[in-house]
Amino acid sequence: MAFLTDWGLSSYYVGVTKSVIKQINENAEIIDITHSAGHFNIKKYGCILHRASFDFPMETVFLCVVDPTVGSNRKPIALQTIQNNLFFVGPDNGLFSLVIEEFGLKKAVELSNEKYYYKKRSLTFHGRDIFAPVAAYLNKGITLNEIGKEIEYEDIETFKIKKPEITNNRLIFEYLYSDDFGNIETNLTPKYLSKITSKSFFEVEINGIKKEAFLVNNYSEVGKGDLIIHLDSSGYYEIAVNQGNASKVFNIPEDFDGQIILYL
């Protein structure tokens, strides 16, 4: 099983949720993706989940809880993908948008069978009381049909990330999130950049601030403090500062949701 939340690690939430899983399936192997990439940011965690999911084996069950509206009428759901036969359990709030787009949706259900809930249930801890037990049962071999009623793709909350585009000698693409180093994660791939230019130096604009950046393969190609664009381990271009913080260079707030401009 893979486990992703925005709960942090300073309280007991992660620990007791793992305990619930173990009570149901003592053989469950639980791998933490992250619990500490900020709070409430569904798009950020959706992007992290998407990138992490490639490195997990087929039939992995992902327990994912980023749930700012817990206790509301948002649906608790579980889904299965076409490619890799992955399972995802969590709130229906857009968190699974990118993995559905990437791997395809085979089946989704609303978690309506309370038989598979935890023995006690609160209004504000569905991660422990609903999602964790269901994920544990799925990991144990229970089917989606047993845990709830089927829902269609159109019934699932999703968001879209706009594809990169070229206009007026500018390449425009999406800011996704900043990691703990202040590296800026984007949706730009070599498919877009390599075909249009052989430049190794660009002017970059983010949040209304323009800076010059080197296009490099790794940090050792530039000096300390230099701004760079490089291909990260997930196959997307990242904007970073060698031994520095690119997010601070562009004064990017935690809730920033904007575009990046590369002047060609």
Backbone torsions as a table, in degrees:
resi	resn	phi	psi	omega
1	MET	NA	147.2	174.0
2	ALA	-113.1	145.4	-170.8
3	PHE	-133.0	122.5	-179.7
4	LEU	-135.3	129.1	174.3
5	THR	-146.8	174.4	172.0
6	ASP	-110.5	25.0	-172.9
7	TRP	-78.1	-20.8	-170.5
8	GLY	77.6	-179.3	-176.4
9	LEU	-121.7	5.6	-175.8
10	SER	-83.5	-13.8	178.8
11	SER	-113.9	-170.1	-171.5
12	TYR	-93.6	-0.5	-168.7
13	TYR	-59.7	-47.9	-178.6
14	VAL	-63.2	-44.1	-177.2
15	GLY	-62.9	-47.5	-177.5
16	VAL	-70.5	-29.8	177.6
17	THR	-67.3	-40.5	175.0
18	LYS	-63.8	-35.4	178.1
19	SER	-63.3	-41.1	177.2
20	VAL	-60.7	-43.3	178.5
21	ILE	-59.8	-46.2	-177.4
22	LYS	-66.5	-31.4	177.4
23	GLN	-64.9	-31.5	-179.4
24	ILE	-88.0	-41.0	-177.1
25	ASN	-137.6	90.8	-174.8
26	GLU	-65.7	-16.9	179.7
27	ASN	-92.7	1.9	-178.8
28	ALA	-64.4	131.5	173.0
29	GLU	-101.7	118.3	-172.9
30	ILE	-109.5	119.6	179.2
31	ILE	-109.5	122.6	179.5
32	ASP	-79.6	126.7	171.6
33	ILE	-82.3	-61.3	172.0
34	THR	-166.4	154.4	171.9
35	HIS	-131.5	4.6	-166.5
36	SER	-135.5	41.0	178.5
37	ALA	-105.6	37.6	-177.6
38	GLY	93.4	-177.6	-176.5
39	HIS	-122.9	144.7	167.0
40	PHE	73.0	-2.6	-172.2
41	ASN	-89.1	92.0	-175.1
42	ILE	-64.7	-41.7	179.9
43	LYS	-62.4	-45.2	-179.3
44	LYS	-60.8	-49.3	-178.7
45	TYR	-69.0	-31.1	174.5
46	GLY	-63.3	-38.8	177.3
47	CYS	-68.4	-43.0	178.3
48	ILE	-62.0	-44.9	178.6
49	LEU	-59.8	-44.6	179.7
50	HIS	-58.4	-47.1	-177.4
51	ARG	-69.9	-36.8	-179.2
52	ALA	-71.3	-30.6	-170.8
53	SER	-64.2	-23.8	-180.0
54	PHE	-66.5	-25.5	-173.6
55	ASP	-98.4	13.4	175.6
56	PHE	-109.4	149.3	-177.0
57	PRO	-70.5	164.5	176.8
58	MET	-57.0	146.7	176.8
59	GLU	71.2	13.2	173.2
60	THR	-63.4	141.4	173.1
61	VAL	-100.4	121.3	180.0
62	PHE	-101.4	119.2	173.1
63	LEU	-97.6	115.0	-170.5
64	CYS	-130.2	118.5	-176.6
65	VAL	-131.7	94.1	166.6
66	VAL	-124.3	103.4	-159.6
67	ASP	-140.0	68.1	-176.9
68	PRO	-59.8	-24.9	-177.1
69	THR	-107.8	29.7	179.1
70	VAL	-53.5	137.2	-178.5
71	GLY	93.0	-9.3	178.6
72	SER	-85.9	-164.3	-179.5
73	ASN	-90.3	11.9	175.2
74	ARG	-65.8	144.2	-173.0
75	LYS	-79.0	143.5	164.2
76	PRO	-86.6	130.9	-173.8
77	ILE	-134.8	163.6	168.3
78	ALA	-138.2	146.7	-179.3
79	LEU	-143.2	159.4	179.1
80	GLN	-125.1	138.2	-177.9
81	THR	-95.7	159.2	177.0
82	ILE	-72.9	-56.2	177.7
83	GLN	-78.5	139.0	175.5
84	ASN	67.4	-5.2	176.3
85	ASN	51.0	48.4	179.7
86	LEU	-87.7	153.2	177.6
87	PHE	-120.2	137.8	179.4
88	PHE	-128.9	132.5	-179.2
89	VAL	-126.5	131.4	179.4
90	GLY	167.3	-166.3	-178.7
91	PRO	-77.4	148.7	176.5
92	ASP	-87.8	82.3	-178.2
93	ASN	-138.8	17.1	-179.3
94	GLY	101.4	-8.3	-176.4
95	LEU	-58.0	-29.9	-175.3
96	PHE	-99.4	11.3	-175.3
97	SER	-54.3	-49.9	-172.0
98	LEU	-76.2	-33.5	177.9
99	VAL	-71.9	-32.6	174.5
100	ILE	-65.6	-45.0	179.3
101	GLU	-62.4	-38.8	-176.4
102	GLU	-75.4	-48.5	-170.3
103	PHE	-103.3	-10.8	-178.9
104	GLY	81.4	148.2	-177.8
105	LEU	-100.1	117.9	176.0
106	LYS	-87.8	-45.0	-178.6
107	LYS	-161.9	147.0	175.5
108	ALA	-139.5	146.6	178.2
109	VAL	-136.2	150.8	167.6
110	GLU	-86.5	135.7	-173.9
111	LEU	-78.5	81.2	-172.7
112	SER	-101.4	-11.8	-178.5
113	ASN	-89.4	99.7	-174.6
114	GLU	-68.8	-8.7	174.8
115	LYS	-58.0	-28.0	-176.3
116	TYR	-100.9	11.9	173.8
117	TYR	-83.5	169.7	175.5
118	TYR	-71.0	157.5	-175.8
119	LYS	-61.9	-29.1	172.7
120	LYS	-120.7	151.7	-175.7
121	ARG	-140.8	128.3	176.9
122	SER	-103.7	171.9	178.5
123	LEU	-84.9	-15.5	-172.0
124	THR	-126.6	10.2	179.3
125	PHE	-132.7	56.4	-179.9
126	HIS	-67.3	-21.8	175.6
127	GLY	-58.6	-44.9	177.9
128	ARG	-78.3	-41.4	-165.0
129	ASP	-90.5	-24.3	-178.7
130	ILE	-122.6	-57.7	-172.3
131	PHE	-66.9	-45.5	-178.1
132	ALA	-63.3	-47.9	178.0
133	PRO	-59.9	-43.6	-180.0
134	VAL	-62.3	-44.3	178.3
135	ALA	-60.8	-40.0	179.3
136	ALA	-64.2	-41.6	178.3
137	TYR	-67.4	-39.9	176.0
138	LEU	-60.6	-43.5	178.8
139	ASN	-63.0	-25.3	-179.5
140	LYS	-86.1	-12.5	175.7
141	GLY	119.2	-1.9	175.4
142	ILE	-65.2	145.1	-178.2
143	THR	-91.9	163.1	177.3
144	LEU	-61.0	-36.0	-179.8
145	ASN	-59.4	-29.8	-176.5
146	GLU	-80.6	-22.7	-172.8
147	ILE	-99.3	-9.1	-179.6
148	GLY	179.9	-177.8	-179.0
149	LYS	-95.5	141.6	-175.6
150	GLU	-68.2	142.3	174.3
151	ILE	-126.8	157.3	-178.6
152	GLU	-91.2	163.4	178.0
153	TYR	-55.1	-39.7	-177.5
154	GLU	-64.0	-19.0	-179.7
155	ASP	-88.6	-4.6	-176.7
156	ILE	-97.3	134.4	178.0
157	GLU	-71.4	126.1	179.0
158	THR	-138.8	158.8	170.4
159	PHE	-125.4	157.9	179.2
160	LYS	-116.0	143.9	172.5
161	ILE	-106.5	123.6	-175.8
162	LYS	-64.3	136.2	179.2
163	LYS	-69.5	150.7	175.4
164	PRO	-57.9	148.1	178.5
165	GLU	-144.5	153.5	179.0
166	ILE	-109.4	127.0	178.0
167	THR	-149.9	131.9	177.6
168	ASN	50.8	47.6	177.5
169	ASN	63.6	26.4	176.9
170	ARG	-129.2	136.9	173.0
171	LEU	-99.7	117.7	-175.7
172	ILE	-111.8	127.4	-179.5
173	PHE	-144.0	-178.7	-167.8
174	GLU	-100.2	136.8	165.1
175	TYR	-78.1	127.9	179.6
176	LEU	-100.8	-55.5	178.4
177	TYR	-172.0	170.0	173.8
178	SER	-113.3	139.2	179.1
179	ASP	-89.0	-173.3	-174.9
180	ASP	-66.2	-21.3	177.5
181	PHE	-85.3	-6.4	-174.7
182	GLY	85.4	8.2	175.5
183	ASN	-70.2	138.8	-175.5
184	ILE	-97.6	116.0	-178.9
185	GLU	-89.9	138.4	-175.5
186	THR	-131.9	176.5	175.2
187	ASN	-104.9	19.0	-179.4
188	LEU	-85.4	128.9	178.5
189	THR	-118.3	165.5	178.8
190	PRO	-58.5	-24.4	178.5
191	LYS	-52.7	-35.4	-176.2
192	TYR	-92.0	-40.5	-171.3
193	LEU	-84.0	-41.3	-172.0
194	SER	-68.7	-24.6	-176.6
195	LYS	-85.0	-11.7	-171.3
196	ILE	-114.4	-13.1	-176.8
197	THR	-159.6	151.9	174.1
198	SER	-114.3	13.7	-180.0
199	LYS	-65.8	154.4	176.3
200	SER	-121.4	12.9	-177.6
201	PHE	-148.0	127.8	-174.9
202	PHE	-135.5	155.0	165.9
203	GLU	-93.7	129.4	-177.2
204	VAL	-116.9	136.9	176.2
205	GLU	-122.0	125.2	175.1
206	ILE	-139.1	134.4	176.5
207	ASN	57.0	33.4	179.0
208	GLY	78.3	3.7	-178.5
209	ILE	-110.0	130.7	179.6
210	LYS	-106.7	134.0	177.3
211	LYS	-141.3	157.5	176.8
212	GLU	-96.0	138.8	-175.5
213	ALA	-136.4	145.8	176.0
214	PHE	-89.1	138.1	170.9
215	LEU	-91.6	111.6	-172.9
216	VAL	-134.4	172.3	176.6
217	ASN	-90.1	-31.8	-178.8
218	ASN	-157.7	172.0	-174.0
219	TYR	-67.1	-28.1	-174.9
220	SER	-69.7	-10.3	-178.5
221	GLU	-81.6	-7.8	-178.5
222	VAL	-131.4	172.6	179.6
223	GLY	-85.3	166.2	177.5
224	LYS	-60.7	131.4	179.4
225	GLY	91.2	-6.3	179.3
226	ASP	-75.9	142.8	176.9
227	LEU	-86.0	132.8	-176.4
228	ILE	-132.5	159.8	167.5
229	ILE	-120.9	125.0	-179.7
230	HIS	-146.6	160.5	-179.7
231	LEU	-82.0	122.6	-176.5
232	ASP	-86.4	-177.9	-174.0
233	SER	-70.8	-11.0	178.6
234	SER	-98.2	-0.8	178.4
235	GLY	89.1	17.3	176.7
236	TYR	-119.3	151.0	177.2
237	TYR	-75.3	138.2	-178.9
238	GLU	-121.5	142.9	176.2
239	ILE	-106.3	125.0	-171.8
240	ALA	-145.6	169.6	173.4
241	VAL	-120.4	130.9	178.0
242	ASN	-62.6	111.3	-178.3
243	GLN	59.4	35.4	179.0
244	GLY	-146.3	-163.0	-173.0
245	ASN	-131.5	103.7	-177.8
246	ALA	-67.0	-33.6	179.9
247	SER	-61.0	-37.9	177.8
248	LYS	-72.2	-34.2	178.3
249	VAL	-58.0	-38.5	-177.9
250	PHE	-100.2	11.5	177.8
251	ASN	50.0	47.4	-175.7
252	ILE	-84.2	120.6	178.0
253	PRO	-76.9	164.5	-177.3
254	GLU	-59.3	-35.0	-176.1
255	ASP	-97.5	18.8	-177.8
256	PHE	-62.2	134.8	179.2
257	ASP	-142.5	85.2	-173.8
258	GLY	-145.8	-169.3	-177.0
259	GLN	-109.3	162.8	176.7
260	ILE	-117.1	137.6	179.3
261	ILE	-116.3	128.3	174.0
262	LEU	-111.1	119.6	-179.5
263	TYR	-85.4	120.6	-172.3
264	LEU	-88.1	NA	NA
